[in-house]
Amino acid sequence: MNPKDGVLINLRANRDVERQWRKENFPKEFSQQWIEDIKNNLGIEKIPEEFFNPLQASDLSAFACRLAREKYQEEHGSNDLSLPPLTKVVGSYIFCPETTILLYEYMKAEEPMKFKPGDEGFDLVSATHFGRRMPFMQADYPDIIGNGMIDHYEIQPHVFDEISIKIAIKPKDESSA
C-alpha cells in the first residue's frame, strides 16, 4: 500500500486459497478473557455476532489502507488527513477459475486491454471477484475510496490462466469532466 499515491497492490490473489486460509486459521472459539477485554475496550455489553466472521478481501484491503495511512502519518510526524483516497488497485497474478471463465476471450490477447464504463468487457471485469471488491469498498469504506468512480479496468493476461487486473479510480469531480 502506498498511502501517498493512493495505490494498493495485491500479489497472487486467489480467492479459494484466501478462503481456505481463513477457514484454517481463523479461531473457532475465542477465550472468554479475550472477549471480555474486547467488550471493555469497546465499552459494550455484547459483541455482535458478525464480529466473529472472518473479514472478506475488500475489508482486508480497507484495513491495510488504514494501517498504511496511520503508519505514514506516524513516520512523517503528520496529522495531515489529506492523504489521497485510493486511485489505483492492482491485483497481480490472479488465479481464479471464475475469473478465467468470465474473461477467457480477453485472456488470449498479448497486450494489456483497457475497459472504460460502457465498453464491451467492462461489465465482465466488474463481475470478477477482484472487480467486485471495488463497489463493496465504495459502499462500505468511503473514507478509503473517497467519492471516486471506476475510470477503467486494465487487464494483462499471463501464462497458466493467470491475469492481472488494474482498477483506476477518479474522484467524482474529475469523473464528470
SVG drawing of the C-alpha trace seen along z (x, -y; Angstrom):
<svg xmlns="http://www.w3.org/2000/svg" viewBox="-25 -19 34 44">
<polyline fill="none" stroke="black" stroke-width="0.4" points="0.0,0.0 1.3,-3.4 -0.8,-5.9 0.9,-8.9 -0.2,-8.0 -3.3,-6.0 -2.2,-2.7 -2.9,0.7 -1.3,3.8 -2.4,7.4 0.0,10.1 -1.0,13.6 -4.7,13.0 -6.5,16.3 -9.9,16.3 -10.0,20.0 -6.6,20.0 -7.6,17.0 -10.9,18.6 -9.1,21.8 -6.5,19.9 -9.2,18.1 -11.1,21.3 -7.9,23.0 -6.5,20.0 -9.5,18.0 -10.1,19.1 -13.2,21.4 -13.5,20.1 -12.2,17.1 -11.1,17.2 -13.6,15.6 -10.8,13.3 -10.2,12.1 -13.9,11.5 -14.2,9.6 -11.2,7.4 -12.8,6.5 -16.1,5.6 -14.3,3.5 -12.2,1.7 -15.3,1.0 -17.5,0.1 -20.2,2.6 -22.1,5.4 -22.4,7.8 -20.3,8.3 -22.3,8.5 -22.3,12.0 -20.8,10.5 -17.6,9.7 -16.7,13.3 -17.0,13.8 -13.6,13.6 -13.1,10.5 -13.6,10.6 -10.9,9.4 -12.5,5.9 -12.5,5.5 -8.8,6.6 -7.9,4.2 -9.6,1.3 -7.8,2.4 -4.5,2.4 -5.1,-1.1 -6.0,-2.4 -2.9,-0.9 -0.7,-2.2 -2.1,-5.7 -1.6,-5.6 2.0,-4.4 2.8,-7.0 1.4,-9.8 3.4,-8.4 6.6,-8.2 6.2,-11.7 5.1,-13.3 1.9,-14.4 -1.7,-14.6 -2.5,-15.6 -5.6,-13.8 -5.5,-14.9 -3.8,-11.8 -5.5,-10.9 -8.1,-8.2 -7.4,-5.1 -6.6,-6.0 -5.5,-2.5 -6.0,1.0 -3.9,3.7 -4.4,7.5 -1.4,9.2 -1.2,12.9 -4.8,13.6 -5.8,17.2 -9.4,17.9 -11.4,20.3 -14.4,18.0 -12.3,15.1 -10.7,17.3 -14.1,18.4 -15.5,14.8 -12.5,13.3 -11.4,16.2 -11.8,14.5 -9.7,11.5 -7.0,13.6 -5.8,14.6 -4.6,11.0 -0.9,10.4 -1.2,6.7 -3.0,5.2 -6.6,4.3 -8.4,1.3 -12.1,1.2 -14.0,-2.0 -17.6,-2.1 -19.8,-1.3 -17.1,0.7 -17.8,4.3 -16.0,6.3 -16.3,3.6 -19.2,5.4 -17.4,8.8 -14.4,7.4 -16.7,5.8 -18.2,9.2 -14.9,10.9 -14.2,11.5 -11.4,8.8 -13.6,6.4 -16.5,6.8 -14.1,5.7 -14.3,2.0 -18.1,1.5 -18.1,3.1 -15.3,0.8 -17.0,-2.2 -20.2,-1.4 -18.5,-0.3 -15.4,-2.4 -16.0,-5.8 -13.1,-7.2 -10.7,-4.9 -12.2,-5.3 -13.5,-8.9 -16.3,-9.8 -14.5,-8.2 -15.8,-6.2 -14.1,-3.5 -12.5,-5.2 -11.3,-2.0 -10.1,1.5 -6.9,2.8 -6.3,6.5 -3.0,8.1 -3.0,11.8 -0.2,14.1 0.7,17.7 -1.1,20.5 -4.5,18.8 -3.3,16.0 -4.3,12.4 -3.6,9.0 -6.4,6.5 -5.7,2.8 -8.6,0.7 -8.2,-3.0 -10.4,-5.3 -11.1,-9.0 -12.5,-11.3 -16.1,-12.2 -15.4,-15.8 -12.8,-14.6 -15.1,-11.8 -17.8,-14.3 -15.3,-16.4"/>
</svg>
